[in-house]
Amino acid sequence: MQRLQTLTKWMALTSEISHFFCCGIPIVFSLLSLLASAGIIVTLPTEINTLHDAMHGYEIPMITTSALILAFGWALHFYAMKLDCRSTGCGHEPCAPKKKKSSKILFVATALFVINLTGYFALHS
């Protein structure tokens, strides 16, 4: 059980890191572009524009990886819902409230993924 918890923690960390590259950096680029368009900053720095152009080649792999990690998270959640470690003699309180909290996190992650996917298709089609 400890190995499964460790694996789950590392998968959560990996998904957050991929979320940063998938969503965080593009949001920064979008905000800088918006500020440049609004005239708040005079021009978009050349380095940021170059990095932004380079990231276009990685959009599909990042979206695919995010989708796989999200699907894996839901699969683990449904698997965890079937498990009841108290039946094996575990002495702690019931896990059901914690499992409901994790489903809320997965719903938020799914909503963010759908928003990102919608934005990608709206801007790239």
Helices and strands as residue ranges (DSSP letters): H 2-19, I 20-24, H 25-38, H 46-55, G 56-58, H 59-82, G 85-88, H 96-123
